Each structure stands twice: as C-alpha cells, then as structure tokens.
Amino acid sequence: MPEFLVCWVLVQSISVSKVPGFAITGGVPNAVWMPSTQMVHLIYSNNGLIEVTAPDGVQFAGIGQVDMALNQVLSGQNLHPADVILRETANGTHRYFFKGLAPPGNNTRQLYAADRTSTLQLLNGGQPVYSGPSGQAQVEVPDIIFLDNGSWRMFYVDLNAQPGNARTATSQDEGLSWTFEFNDPFGDVLLPDEPVNMNVDPCPFKTLDGHFLAVTMRLGVLYFWTSEDGLHFDPVPDTTVTVDLFAQEAPGATALFDPTLVQLPDGKILLYTTAGSQATGVIVAAELAVSWPQTSFEKRWIPHLTQAGAGFETDLIFWNRGNGPATVEIGPHKNEFSDRINIAYPLSQPNQVRRVINPFPSDDFCTIGGAEDVLVIAVYRSTSGDGIEAYVPETGVDTQFAFLVQDAAIGFDGVVLVNASYQPNSIHVEGYASNGQSMGQVDFTLPGFQKGKWLVSDWFSALPKLVKITTQYPCAGMALRGSLPNPGVNALWSLPNLTP
C-alpha cells in the first residue's frame, strides 16, 4: 500500500543518559529491532562473533557464546567476517551483511551477505554484493536504513577513497546488490583528510516516526546529526558523548567507537558504543531523549491530489478567514516518494483569497500546512474550457470519519487519511451499501507521524456506499469525489486498490 512522508523537522535537542551498570566485554556492536522475534539483536565481537537478544535492549541472553556458523561463513573464501549487521527482509528472513577480512598483506574489504533460515547460507553465489564504485572499495563499518520507497541505503567508510570518509550506496533488492550513491553525507569530503575532520563509524538511523538521525565518531568522541532526507546530514550543535560518561562501566577506557542505535516499539532509543583503550574494549549503553520542534504541520495537515488525468489540471485556492496575516506551505510528492520542497504562499490580509494555478503538474500528491484559519480547496479543472469538474473541500482532524462515496463508471473518488499522531495509528474501515448492508471491513496501520494512504473507492462493489473510519489516534481525513470524462482516470493515480 502506498505511504508518503509529508514533512521533516530538524531535531531541537538530544539528551543522553547512560544505562547504569551496562557493560559487555567486546567491541564493534551493531543493534537492530527484529519484528519477527520482537527482540533487540546485538551482534558484537569478543574472540569471535556473538549474537545476543533482549526484549528490552538491556538484559541480553547469550553473552559470550560465539556463533560458530557466523564465524565460519566465509571460510570457503579464506576470509573472516567482521563488522556484521543484521536486517530483516519483507518476508521475515534474517539477512546478515559483513565485510570479508583477507589475510595479512591484503587490504581488500568487500561486502558479503548471508541469510539464516535453518542454516546460514551465503548469497550471490558466495561473491561480494558490493565492492564500491570502482570495485576496489575498502568497505568498513557498514550500516543500513530502510527508505519509504522500499529501497535500502547503506552507509560505510571507504579507506581506499580520498578522503577516507563516509559514503552511501543503495539497494533495490533488499541488499542482494548495491549501487554507489554519494560521497559526502556529512559534509567532510572537501576538508583535509585528517582524523579531526573525518566522520567515521557512521550510524544512520530512522526513527519510528520517520525522522532521520545519525551518530558519527571523530577522535574518540561521538557526534549527533539530523537530516531531512536521510542522505544530507547537519550536525546537532552542542551535543557530544565522551568516554567520561561511562567511567564506572569502562574504567581505563580512553575513547568511544562503533556507535549503533536501536528503537523499541515503545519509542525508547538506545545507543550502544565501544568504550575502548589499547588493551580492552567494553560495550556500554545509553538512552537518548530526542526533542523535535513544534511545527504548524502538527496543528494542521491537508493532503490533496495534484494529478487529475489527461486534459485536466489541479488548482489550489486559499482563503484567509483569520483576523491577521497567515502563511500556507505547500510541498509536492511523487508516488515514488521523491524529496519534498516547501513553497510558502503568504496571505497578508484577513479575507484574502489566493489561487495557485496548476502548481505541480508533474507531481502526484500535494501536502499543505498552515494556520487553522486558512480554508484550502482543490479544483480539478478541464483544460478544454469545459469548466470546473470537481472540487475537494478539506475536513478536520479527528478519530471518527464518515464519507458517502459515489463511484461512477467514469468517475474518481476515495479517501485520503494521514496520521496526525507520533504513535503508530491503527485504522479500521467499514463499508456499507445504501440499504445498510455491510460490504466488508479493512484494518491497517499508519506507522508514524504524517504517514498517509489514499484509499480508492472500489474497495466494495455495491454502490452507493457509506464508508466509516475509526482511528486509534487523530488523523486528518479528506474525501475525494468528482466525475471526469475519461474512463481510465482511476489508473492515472498508479495506486493499487485496497482489498478487504
């Protein structure tokens, strides 16, 4: 089902508090929440690779027990796996990624992958799944985030590159193959290639509500970053973590390395990192409290379609019904979830009306934020001079909606819903025929703040119908209805029907 993220906000503040007494001998941790097991899986190294699990991310089971299958997965290639990360595929498979360490004198560091079912099996015929843009990359400390369009983005450090900073690559097949993407996610590619400038050990992270964070290391200190798109990161000012925070858990440690983040279903974000010295390493943990600034989009959010089919254009009309000036911000989206760019339209006077003619002809969705006093209307207009064909007034933010949906043979209609809560939002949809007969029901979840779905009208066969929607937390709802002289207009939205 389609989802779209409609707004990003930069972090306001991050506070870090250690988990007292948490200390696991070892290093190079990587943590992930696995939906299939409802556990945090932490993989680390201590005289071999070890995978431990804990539902709370703190009380881990299996500490010190070496995973022999994982340690020997590259034995046929005369390589040793290191910097292991774990991700879950769409069908619940546990997929491992790791660099292959060659014998002394060979600095090749290529990325391999393996799936664990009943056994651990190398993928891609035992060949690397990524070797960098030139095939000669020295892939170090990889980490992976999932994007809204279904692709995966990997961050890694290429020590064979100049400079040896963090790079990114993307995968369209859940990590079976990768394509180089970008060489400067943290803005250091043009700086002198010195440790004081290079952000290494990159840990990108996407929160449950769709925000992007990252942690990097420079000279043994951890730095935080935030991003609007998960690719271009900006530093969070005045926020660092030093080894002094863990003096009791890791006495004698002189620096921090290898940060990794995980978020529990209740929203808690945990940071794990190696507190190390030349002699020993200890994995320590801290909890992050992240504050996001309040935005107008939390108060008000409106979705609209901007593609009205061949021969039609979409106009937007804004009416300032307040007593003072107002501003409306609009951002276009494509179905492939391209980046959103805000465009501001001021309404400087009370009762001012402003019409924006066909602002996004090549986009599919438009998201609008602004003051509650501004009325927004979308007009689907025929370019052949036949006049206005349909209009879509806005509705409010609520937990209960009822829409009368008419579906003509040449018409279009449906409902757009967007989550106005930061919590995963359970949605229940019921359909009724005009005689009150139930036509079925659908349940789904909007996973985070400002995640939305367009539910097209032909869920249920009998017409006319009433659609009743109940949401766990507040949503913004929009009914779309109209008639366009084009029998194929439904296909123009490129969105699948929702099947009960």
C-alpha positions in Angstrom: 0.0 0.0 0.0 1.3 3.5 -0.7 2.7 5.6 2.1 4.2 9.1 2.0 6.1 11.2 4.4 4.8 14.7 4.2 7.2 16.8 6.3 10.5 16.6 8.0 11.6 18.7 11.0 15.1 19.1 12.4 16.0 18.0 15.9 15.6 20.5 18.7 17.7 18.8 21.3 19.2 15.4 22.3 20.0 14.4 25.8 22.0 11.3 26.7 21.8 9.3 29.9 23.8 6.2 30.4 22.3 2.8 31.3 24.0 2.3 34.7 26.0 -0.9 35.0 25.6 -2.0 31.4 28.9 -3.4 30.2 29.6 -6.3 27.8 33.2 -7.2 27.2 33.9 -6.9 23.5 33.5 -4.3 20.7 32.1 -3.4 17.3 28.4 -3.7 18.3 25.5 -3.4 15.8 21.9 -3.5 17.1 18.6 -3.9 15.4 15.0 -4.5 16.5 13.7 -7.6 14.7 9.9 -7.7 14.3 9.9 -11.4 13.7 11.4 -12.1 17.2 10.2 -9.0 19.0 13.7 -8.7 20.3 16.7 -6.4 20.0 19.5 -8.4 18.4 23.0 -7.2 19.2 26.0 -8.6 17.3 29.5 -7.9 18.6 33.0 -9.3 18.6 34.8 -10.9 21.5 37.2 -13.7 20.5 34.7 -14.4 17.8 31.3 -13.1 16.6 28.4 -13.2 19.1 24.7 -12.5 18.6 22.6 -11.8 21.7 19.0 -10.9 22.2 16.9 -9.0 24.7 13.3 -7.7 24.5 14.2 -4.6 26.5 17.6 -4.0 24.8 19.3 -4.3 28.2 19.0 -7.8 29.7 20.7 -9.8 26.9 20.8 -13.6 26.7 23.7 -15.5 25.2 26.5 -13.1 26.2 29.9 -14.7 25.4 28.5 -17.6 23.3 30.4 -17.5 19.9 28.2 -18.1 16.9 30.3 -20.7 15.0 28.1 -20.6 11.8 28.6 -16.8 11.5 32.3 -17.0 12.3 32.9 -19.7 9.6 30.5 -18.3 6.9 33.5 -17.1 4.7 35.8 -20.0 5.4 35.5 -21.2 1.8 36.8 -17.9 0.6 39.8 -17.8 3.0 38.2 -14.7 4.6 37.0 -13.8 8.0 33.6 -11.9 8.5 33.7 -8.7 10.5 31.6 -5.6 11.1 28.4 -7.7 11.0 25.0 -6.1 10.7 21.6 -7.8 10.6 18.4 -6.7 8.9 15.0 -8.4 8.4 13.6 -8.7 4.9 10.0 -8.1 3.9 9.3 -11.8 4.3 10.9 -12.1 7.7 14.3 -13.5 6.7 17.3 -12.7 8.8 19.8 -11.2 6.4 23.4 -10.6 7.6 25.9 -8.3 6.0 29.7 -8.3 6.8 33.0 -7.3 5.3 35.4 -10.0 4.4 38.8 -9.6 6.1 41.6 -11.0 3.9 44.9 -12.5 5.2 47.7 -10.1 6.2 49.0 -8.0 3.4 45.7 -7.9 1.5 43.6 -4.8 2.3 40.6 -5.8 0.2 37.4 -5.2 2.2 34.3 -6.3 0.2 30.7 -6.7 1.5 29.1 -10.1 1.6 25.6 -11.2 2.6 24.0 -14.4 4.0 20.5 -15.5 5.0 19.8 -17.5 8.1 16.9 -20.0 7.9 17.7 -23.4 9.3 21.3 -22.8 8.3 23.4 -19.7 7.4 23.8 -19.6 3.6 26.0 -17.1 1.6 24.1 -15.1 -1.1 25.1 -14.1 -4.6 26.9 -17.4 -5.1 29.4 -16.6 -2.5 30.5 -13.5 -4.3 30.5 -10.0 -2.8 27.3 -8.0 -3.0 29.2 -4.7 -3.0 32.8 -3.7 -3.9 32.4 0.1 -4.3 32.1 2.2 -7.4 35.4 1.1 -8.8 35.3 -2.5 -7.5 38.2 -1.6 -5.2 36.5 -0.2 -2.2 37.7 -1.0 1.3 34.2 -1.3 2.9 34.4 -0.7 6.6 31.7 -0.4 9.4 28.6 -0.6 7.2 25.2 0.3 8.5 21.8 0.3 6.7 18.5 2.2 6.9 15.2 1.5 5.1 13.7 4.2 2.9 10.0 4.9 2.3 10.2 3.8 -1.4 11.3 0.3 -0.4 15.0 0.7 -1.1 17.8 0.3 1.4 20.5 2.8 2.0 23.9 1.7 3.3 26.5 4.0 4.9 30.1 2.8 5.1 33.6 4.2 5.2 35.9 3.6 2.2 39.5 3.7 3.4 40.7 3.3 -0.2 39.0 6.6 -1.2 40.3 10.1 -1.0 39.4 11.2 1.5 38.5 8.1 3.5 35.2 9.4 4.7 31.6 8.0 4.9 29.9 7.1 1.7 26.5 5.7 0.7 25.1 3.1 -1.6 21.5 2.0 -2.3 19.9 -1.4 -3.0 16.5 -2.1 -4.7 16.5 -5.8 -3.9 16.9 -5.9 -0.1 20.7 -5.9 -0.2 21.4 -8.5 -2.8 23.1 -5.8 -4.9 24.2 -2.3 -4.3 24.9 0.9 -6.3 27.2 3.6 -5.2 25.2 6.8 -4.4 27.0 9.6 -2.6 30.4 10.5 -1.2 29.6 13.3 1.3 26.6 12.6 3.6 28.3 14.5 6.5 29.9 17.4 4.6 33.5 16.5 5.1 34.6 15.4 1.6 36.3 18.7 0.8 38.0 19.0 4.2 41.7 18.0 4.8 41.9 14.2 5.1 42.7 14.2 8.8 41.1 12.4 11.7 39.9 15.6 13.2 37.7 16.2 10.1 36.6 12.8 9.0 33.3 11.4 10.3 33.8 7.7 10.6 31.9 4.8 12.2 28.7 6.2 10.7 25.5 5.1 12.3 22.5 6.4 10.3 19.1 5.8 11.9 15.4 6.3 11.0 13.0 6.7 13.9 9.6 5.1 14.1 8.0 8.5 13.4 10.1 9.0 10.2 12.9 11.3 11.4 16.5 10.7 10.4 19.3 10.8 13.0 23.0 9.8 12.8 25.9 9.3 15.1 29.5 9.5 13.9 32.9 9.4 15.6 35.8 11.8 15.4 38.9 11.2 17.5 37.1 9.0 20.0 34.1 11.4 20.6 30.5 10.8 19.3 28.7 13.5 17.4 25.0 13.7 16.5 23.4 14.6 13.2 19.9 15.1 11.8 18.6 15.1 8.2 15.5 15.9 6.2 16.1 13.2 3.6 18.3 10.6 5.2 21.2 11.5 2.9 22.4 15.0 3.7 23.1 15.4 7.4 23.6 18.5 9.5 25.3 18.5 12.9 23.3 18.9 16.1 25.0 21.7 17.9 26.5 21.3 21.4 25.7 17.6 21.6 28.5 15.1 22.0 29.2 12.0 24.0 32.6 11.4 25.5 34.1 8.4 27.3 33.9 10.1 30.6 30.1 9.3 30.7 31.0 5.6 31.2 33.9 5.9 33.6 32.3 3.4 36.0 31.3 0.9 33.4 34.6 1.1 31.4 37.4 2.2 33.8 40.5 3.0 31.9 38.8 3.5 28.5 40.1 6.4 26.6 37.7 6.8 23.6 34.4 5.7 22.1 34.0 3.9 18.8 31.4 2.0 16.8 28.1 3.7 17.8 24.8 1.9 16.9 21.2 2.9 17.6 18.0 0.9 18.1 14.5 1.9 18.9 12.0 -0.2 20.9 8.3 -0.3 20.0 7.5 2.0 23.0 9.7 4.7 21.4 12.8 4.3 23.6 16.0 4.9 21.7 19.1 3.1 22.9 22.7 3.9 21.9 25.4 1.2 22.2 29.1 2.0 21.7 32.5 0.6 22.3 34.4 2.2 25.2 38.0 1.2 24.5 41.6 1.5 25.1 44.7 -0.1 23.5 44.2 -3.1 25.8 40.5 -3.8 26.2 37.1 -2.9 24.9 33.7 -2.8 26.7 30.3 -2.2 25.1 28.3 0.4 27.0 24.8 1.8 26.5 22.8 5.0 26.9 19.3 6.1 26.4 18.5 9.1 24.1 15.8 11.6 24.7 15.1 13.5 21.4 13.1 16.6 21.3 11.6 17.7 18.0 10.4 21.3 17.4 6.7 22.1 17.2 5.6 22.9 13.7 2.4 24.1 12.0 2.1 20.7 10.4 1.4 19.2 13.8 -1.6 21.5 14.2 -2.9 21.2 10.7 -2.1 18.9 7.7 -4.1 18.6 4.5 -3.4 16.1 1.6 -4.5 16.8 -2.0 -4.0 15.1 -5.3 -2.3 17.1 -8.0 -2.6 14.8 -11.0 -6.2 15.0 -12.4 -5.5 13.0 -15.6 -5.1 13.9 -19.2 -6.8 17.1 -20.1 -7.1 18.3 -16.6 -5.2 20.5 -14.2 -5.3 21.0 -10.4 -5.6 24.5 -8.9 -5.4 25.3 -5.2 -7.4 28.1 -3.6 -6.5 29.6 -0.2 -8.9 31.8 1.8 -7.6 33.6 4.9 -10.5 33.5 7.3 -8.5 34.8 10.3 -8.0 38.3 11.7 -4.4 38.7 10.8 -1.7 37.6 8.3 -1.2 33.9 7.5 1.1 31.7 5.5 0.5 28.4 3.7 3.3 26.0 2.9 2.9 23.5 0.1 5.1 20.6 -0.9 4.8 18.3 -3.9 5.3 14.5 -3.8 5.6 11.8 -6.4 4.3 8.3 -5.9 8.0 7.2 -5.8 8.4 9.3 -2.7 10.8 11.9 -4.0 12.1 14.7 -1.8 9.6 17.3 -0.6 10.4 21.0 -1.1 8.3 23.5 0.9 7.0 26.5 -1.0 5.5 29.4 1.1 2.4 31.4 -0.1 1.7 34.4 2.2 -1.8 35.7 2.8 -1.1 39.1 4.3 -4.6 40.4 4.9 -7.7 39.0 6.5 -10.2 37.6 4.0 -7.5 37.5 1.3 -8.1 34.8 -1.3 -5.2 33.4 -3.4 -5.4 31.0 -6.3 -2.4 28.9 -7.4 -2.8 27.6 -10.9 -1.6 24.1 -11.5 1.4 24.4 -9.3 2.8 20.8 -9.6 1.9 19.4 -13.0 4.5 16.6 -12.8 3.7 15.5 -9.2 1.1 13.2 -7.7 0.5 14.4 -4.2 0.5 17.9 -2.6 0.7 18.4 1.2 -0.4 21.7 2.8 0.4 23.1 6.2 -0.6 26.3 7.8 -2.9 28.1 10.2 -6.3 26.6 11.1 -7.9 29.9 9.9 -7.0 29.2 6.2 -9.5 27.3 4.1 -8.0 25.2 1.4 -9.9 24.0 -1.7 -8.5 22.0 -4.6 -10.1 22.4 -8.0 -9.8 19.9 -10.8 -10.2 22.0 -14.0 -10.6 20.9 -17.6 -8.0 22.5 -19.9 -10.5 22.2 -22.8 -12.7 25.0 -21.5 -15.5 22.8 -20.1 -15.3 24.5 -16.7 -14.7 23.1 -13.3 -15.3 19.4 -13.0 -14.8 18.8 -9.3 -13.6 20.3 -6.1 -12.4 18.9 -2.8 -13.0 20.8 0.4 -11.0 20.0 3.5 -12.1 18.1 6.6 -10.7 18.3 10.1 -8.5 16.2 12.4 -10.5 13.6 14.3 -10.7 9.9 15.2 -14.0 9.2 13.5 -15.0 9.9 9.9 -18.0 9.1 7.7 -17.9 9.6 3.9 -20.5 9.0 1.3 -18.6 7.6 -1.7 -20.2 7.6 -5.1 -18.4 5.6 -7.8 -19.5 6.3 -11.4 -18.1 4.4 -14.3 -16.2 7.4 -15.4 -15.6 8.9 -12.0 -13.0 9.0 -9.3 -13.3 9.2 -5.6 -11.9 7.9 -2.4 -10.5 9.0 0.9 -7.0 10.2 1.9 -6.0 9.6 5.6 -2.9 10.9 7.3 -1.6 10.2 10.8 -1.6 13.3 13.0 0.0 11.4 15.9 3.6 10.3 16.5 2.3 6.9 17.5 1.6 4.0 15.1 -2.0 4.5 14.4 -4.5 1.6 14.0 -7.1 2.3 11.3 -10.5 0.5 11.0 -12.5 1.0 7.8 -16.1 -0.3 7.3 -18.2 -0.1 4.1 -22.0 -0.1 3.9 -24.4 -0.3 1.0 -27.3 2.2 0.8 -29.6 -0.4 2.5 -27.3 -0.6 5.4 -25.8 -4.0 4.5 -22.2 -4.4 5.4 -19.8 -4.6 2.5 -16.7 -5.6 4.4 -14.0 -4.0 6.5 -10.3 -3.3 6.3 -7.7 -2.8 9.1 -4.3 -1.4 8.7 -1.7 0.8 10.5 -0.2 4.2 9.6 3.2 3.6 11.1 4.3 7.2 12.0 3.6 10.9 12.1 2.4 12.3 8.8 2.3 8.9 7.1 -0.7 8.6 4.9 -2.6 6.4 2.5 -5.0 7.0 -0.3 -7.9 4.5 -0.2 -9.6 4.3 -3.6 -13.3 3.9 -3.9 -13.7 0.4 -5.3 -12.9 -1.4 -2.1 -16.5 -2.5 -2.0 -18.7 -3.5 -5.0 -22.1 -2.2 -4.1 -22.9 1.5 -4.8 -23.7 3.9 -3.4 -21.9 3.2 -0.1 -21.1 4.8 3.2 -17.5 4.5 4.5 -17.0 4.7 8.2 -13.5 5.1 9.6 -12.3 4.8 13.2 -8.7 5.6 14.2 -6.8 4.9 17.4 -5.3 8.4 17.4 -6.3 11.6 15.5 -6.0 11.6 11.7 -6.6 14.2 9.0 -9.2 12.9 6.6 -10.1 14.1 3.1 -12.9 12.8 0.9 -12.2 13.0 -2.9 -15.2 12.9 -5.2 -15.9 14.1 -8.7 -16.5 13.0 -12.3 -14.0 13.2 -15.1 -14.8 12.3 -18.8 -12.1 9.7 -19.0 -12.9 6.1 -18.3 -9.3 5.3 -17.5 -8.8 8.0 -14.9 -8.5 5.7 -11.9 -5.4 4.1 -13.4 -3.7 7.5 -13.6 -3.1 7.6 -9.9 -0.9 4.5 -10.1 -2.1 3.3 -6.7 -3.4 -0.2 -6.0 -6.9 -0.8 -4.8 -7.5 -1.8 -1.2 -8.9 -5.3 -1.0 -11.0 -6.2 2.1 
